[in-house]
Amino acid sequence: MATLVPPTLRAQSDCDVGVAPEVGGIRRGLLCVCYDHAGDPMRAFFCIPLQPVVATSIDRIARDIRDATRMRARWVRRENYHITLRFLGEIDPLMTVELERIARRVTGRLEPFTVILDGLGCFPSVDRARVLWIGGEPPPAFYGLVSSLHHELRKLGFPMERRETGAHVTLARLRGRADPKLGRVLDDVPRPSKLGALADRIVLMESILGPAGPTYTALCTTRFRGRESDGH
């Protein structure tokens, strides 16, 4: 994917300690990101983070699956669990400023909601598994958030995603053939009923690839402000 550059964004690079928390509506932390990367492209995505107690429950399920199967896979670390909203690919660091503005717009009047993670599955299928996930059918608010985000990103030049994005957390990426008994293991592995992830914020995350897997760094976190916007 080509590196996208915002059409009307000027470079900002003042990261001194004396700079105010926001400069012209732009958070100081993002100004530092622009300065540190100095124009080098960066991989980024929007996601919903998981609460530690939810991540711990998911990690327990992943360990049970790993112990019950034999297959070459890269298992996601507990601290990296998240629900992806939109993968952006490689972007110009200057775009993070406009992306935070987008995050503020799409969360401006959004109320928190819960995503129930009660299903286990694989992409594209159990027989040809490449990605192992836990997920569930999200509420309408989730689809509304994804739709608003895609609409705003399209204005910046990102292509519109045609497929409907469901809610799932990646557990592992397989490097070879799946264990023949994987489907049975997914059916039988114990998991909490109504395991729910509270969605009350979105995060713009940087992804740095490495030999041991990706390292994620939160660039900005935007809380849902529905109640705040209504004066509650």
HULINDA-V304039 format. One line per field, one symbol per residue. phi: phi as a letter, one per 30 degrees, with the letter a starting at -180 (. if undefined). A space follows every 10 residues. Layout:
phi->???
This chain:
phi->.ddcbddbcc dbbdcdeddd ebbiicdeed ddeedddhjd dbdbacacdc dedddddddd dddddddcbb adacdddedc dacdcadcid bdeddddddd ddedddcebd debccdcbbb abcdaddceb bcbbaaddde dddddddddd ddddddjddd dddddccacd cacdcbddde ceeddddcdd addhdccdcb abbdccccdb ecjdccbdda bbddbedddd id
